[in-house]
Amino acid sequence: MAKTTTHIALVCPGGPITRELAEKTGEITAARFGESVKLHFHQQCFLSAGHFAGTDAQRSAAFLEVSNDPIYDAVWFARGGYGAGNLDDGIFAQLTDAARKKIFLGYSDAGVLLARLYGQGVGWPVHGPMPLDLSRDDGENAVARALAYLVHRDTDTLEAAAKSGKQTVAFNITLLAHMVGAPWMPDLSGHIIMLEDIGEYLYRIDRAMFTIFANPGVKNAAGIMLGRINNIPENDRPFGQTEEEIAKHWCAKTGVSYLGRADIGHDAANKIVPFGGYKASGETS
């Protein structure tokens, strides 16, 4: 008998969410999908340990549990917020075949996990909206977009370049700059790399680009696309370049193609970018 219900597990690798946010996400899901979609918020989402949604061990255990549980079709990261990089290294070697059949969806700090999973060839890592986006203007549409992809692989949710059949990835600029030197960083040669950020001074964006473009895989990328850089603070004096001029400068300096703007960012318009390119339901990674 064909499976009629999509089960989606939610965890918080970084900061916690409130039960009110979980309830609102559930209400939106029920209104749009009825009984055909079931959300399962792991209790870890509501824990608190300083900045984090539980200790490193608790967050690691929750991620491993839902990843390896065959009842879940997808793992949806409920929010970003620093912390995903602190999960225990050992859990990634414990991922089973059940994890290899799942979509993993999120963005921002969750990009650490998307990168690690992609590098290991585990499941289908996907950049896209999270429940916390309900705190943004028009956040309900962002959450609906993520659900439409998780449930139906809806191509209308995709960033335009992700429909091209080419290899794609998407990252927060500051996060990527911090992890490009990690031993588990995937090789991004031949990929279209989409970059976005929020709340960073332009000089910090420029400094991050210095690190990103030193990575051999980035130097051999098919090209860079720049998403939105939202809420840029004013420096004590003008930096002298816009965010797009910064991106073009580093592309020109390193010989990487600049491919224009990408429709991603820390906002409700944030589009879906499957790592490695779009795959329809049932395709292998």
C-alpha positions, 0 to 999 in steps of 0.5 A, spaced: 500 500 500 502 506 498 504 511 503 499 516 504 502 520 510 508 524 510 512 524 517 516 530 518 521 530 524 523 537 527 529 538 531 533 544 533 541 544 532 542 551 535 537 555 539 530 553 542 523 555 539 517 556 543 511 551 544 507 557 541 511 557 535 511 549 534 503 550 535 503 555 529 507 551 525 502 545 526 496 549 525 499 552 518 501 545 516 494 542 518 490 548 514 494 546 508 495 539 508 490 536 513 491 529 515 496 527 509 502 531 513 504 530 520 509 534 524 513 531 530 517 536 534 522 533 538 522 535 545 529 537 545 526 543 541 524 546 547 530 545 552 534 550 554 542 550 556 544 557 556 544 559 548 542 552 546 536 548 545 539 543 550 547 541 551 551 539 545 550 531 547 542 532 547 542 536 541 546 531 538 542 525 540 536 528 538 539 529 531 541 522 530 535 519 533 530 523 528 535 522 522 535 514 523 528 513 525 525 510 518 518 513 520 520 520 518 521 522 511 524 528 512 528 532 518 526 539 518 531 544 522 526 548 526 531 554 527 538 556 526 542 560 531 549 558 533 550 551 535 550 546 529 557 546 529 558 543 536 554 537 535 558 531 536 563 529 531 561 521 532 554 522 530 555 522 523 559 516 522 552 513 526 548 515 520 544 509 517 540 507 511 534 511 514 538 517 514 540 516 507 533 516 504 531 523 508 530 530 506 534 535 511 532 542 510 534 548 513 539 554 512 543 559 516 547 555 521 543 549 519 548 550 513 553 546 517 549 540 517 547 540 510 554 541 508 556 535 512 551 531 510 552 533 503 559 531 503 558 524 506 552 523 501 547 522 506 540 524 504 538 530 500 540 536 504 536 542 502 537 550 503 530 553 505 525 556 510 524 554 517 519 555 522 522 560 526 521 564 519 514 565 522 517 571 526 518 575 519 514 579 515 510 574 510 513 568 514 507 564 513 508 563 506 516 562 507 513 556 511 508 554 506 514 554 501 518 549 505 512 544 506 511 544 499 518 542 497 518 537 503 511 534 501 511 534 493 518 537 491 514 542 488 518 546 483 515 552 484 519 553 490 525 553 487 530 558 486 531 559 479 538 557 478 536 550 482 531 548 476 537 548 471 539 541 472 546 544 475 549 542 481 547 548 486 549 549 494 547 555 498 550 558 504 550 564 509 557 567 508 559 568 515 558 561 516 561 558 510 567 562 512 568 559 518 567 552 516 571 552 509 577 549 512 574 543 516 576 536 514 569 534 512 567 540 508 565 538 501 568 539 495 564 545 491 568 544 484 563 545 479 557 548 483 553 554 483 555 557 490 549 562 492 551 566 498 547 570 503 547 574 510 544 578 515 546 583 520 554 584 517 558 590 516 560 590 509 567 590 511 566 583 515 563 581 508 569 582 504 573 579 510 569 573 509 570 573 502 577 573 503 577 566 506 571 563 502 575 564 496 581 561 498 578 554 498 580 550 492 573 548 491 570 555 491 576 557 486 574 551 481 566 553 482 562 553 476 560 560 479 558 565 485 551 568 485 549 573 491 543 573 495 540 578 499 545 581 504 539 584 509 540 589 515 547 591 513 549 596 519 552 603 518 560 603 519 563 609 522 565 611 515 563 608 508 566 601 506 566 604 498 563 598 495 556 595 495 555 588 497 555 586 489 561 590 488 565 586 493 562 579 490 564 581 483 571 583 486 573 577 489 570 573 483 574 577 478 581 576 483 580 569 483 578 567 476 571 565 478 565 567 474 560 571 477 553 569 475 548 575 478 543 575 484 540 569 487 533 569 490 535 567 497 536 571 504 534 571 511 527 573 509 520 570 507 522 570 500 528 565 501 527 560 496 529 553 496 536 550 493 537 543 493 544 541 494 547 538 488 541 540 484 533 538 484 531 531 484 524 529 484 521 524 489 524 517 489 531 519 485 537 517 489 542 523 491 
